[in-house]
């Protein structure tokens, strides 16, 4: 499972690297960082299940990821960008990335942060990981 998590982080970093805001993609953000924006990705939980895919061939595990996007106002080429604008653009990039990975978004909200100068948005995703292939196979529609 950790291999899938590390691979997702590498691919997310590559996906957002073209952003003019130059975000850092990290595991489990700590408040010691001084560089912003930060996209923190943490493996919230994964559950070993006895479920199989619809065709009853592949067993899978459920994976839960929490993404926190931390932004501050930033000056780029003598132009100031508001924290909200930066956060909105990075949120859109994160959503595009995880949608392409067939993961289901379960939460997207602004989260209160201890430092009022830093804007924080939390997004949570869930997906299914194939035990045989070690990759994300599809999202589910459980009720």
TITOR-637856 format. One line per field, with one value per residue (C-alpha): x, y, z. Coordinates in steps of 0.1 Angstrom, whole numbers. Layout:
<pts>
px = (X;...);
py = (Y;...);
pz = (Z;...);
</pts>
This chain:
<pts>
px = (0;28;41;8;9;45;37;7;29;54;28;9;42;49;13;14;50;40;20;34;30;56;38;57;41;49;39;23;30;46;42;80;80;84;78;43;21;22;1;3;-9;-14;-26;-55;-63;-64;-86;-79;-111;-123;-141;-135;-140;-173;-159;-148;-112;-92;-92;-86;-81;-98;-75;-83;-62;-64;-50;-44;-35;-18;-14;-3;-4;26;44;55;72;61;25;7;-15;-41;-41;-76;-67;-37;-57;-85;-60;-42;-75;-86;-53;-55;-91;-81;-53;-73;-102;-78;-68;-104;-106;-138;-138;-156;-148;-137;-139;-120;-105;-97;-59;-41;-21;-47;-23;-24;-54;-61;-84;-89;-99;-104;-104;-111;-104;-97;-63;-57;-38;-25;-14;-8;-26;-58;-85;-116;-137;-168;-203;-212;-242);
py = (0;24;20;33;62;71;68;91;117;116;119;147;166;163;173;206;215;237;260;295;293;266;245;219;185;169;140;152;189;204;240;245;251;287;280;283;271;235;205;180;145;119;84;86;49;18;-11;-47;-62;-94;-76;-86;-66;-70;-98;-116;-119;-92;-85;-49;-26;6;37;70;101;135;165;198;229;257;291;326;357;357;382;369;392;423;412;401;371;366;335;327;328;306;281;280;272;245;230;227;211;186;178;172;149;127;125;112;85;74;84;96;129;127;161;196;224;253;243;267;271;282;308;332;344;309;296;259;237;200;175;138;110;73;46;10;-5;-39;-63;-81;-52;-26;2;21;1;22;42;27;38;21;36);
pz = (0;8;-28;-42;-17;-26;-63;-59;-42;-70;-97;-78;-75;-112;-120;-100;-108;-137;-115;-112;-75;-71;-45;-24;-22;12;34;67;68;99;108;107;70;58;21;8;-8;5;-6;22;15;42;41;65;66;45;52;43;30;16;-12;-48;-80;-98;-119;-87;-98;-80;-42;-32;-3;5;6;23;16;32;12;30;9;28;12;20;-1;-25;-46;-80;-105;-86;-86;-54;-55;-27;-6;-18;-55;-50;-29;-55;-84;-64;-54;-90;-99;-71;-80;-117;-106;-83;-107;-133;-108;-104;-68;-52;-34;-1;14;3;28;42;76;104;109;140;120;107;79;64;44;47;26;33;6;13;-13;-12;-38;-43;-47;-64;-42;-73;-93;-66;-84;-81;-100;-96;-73;-58;-53;-20;-1);
</pts>
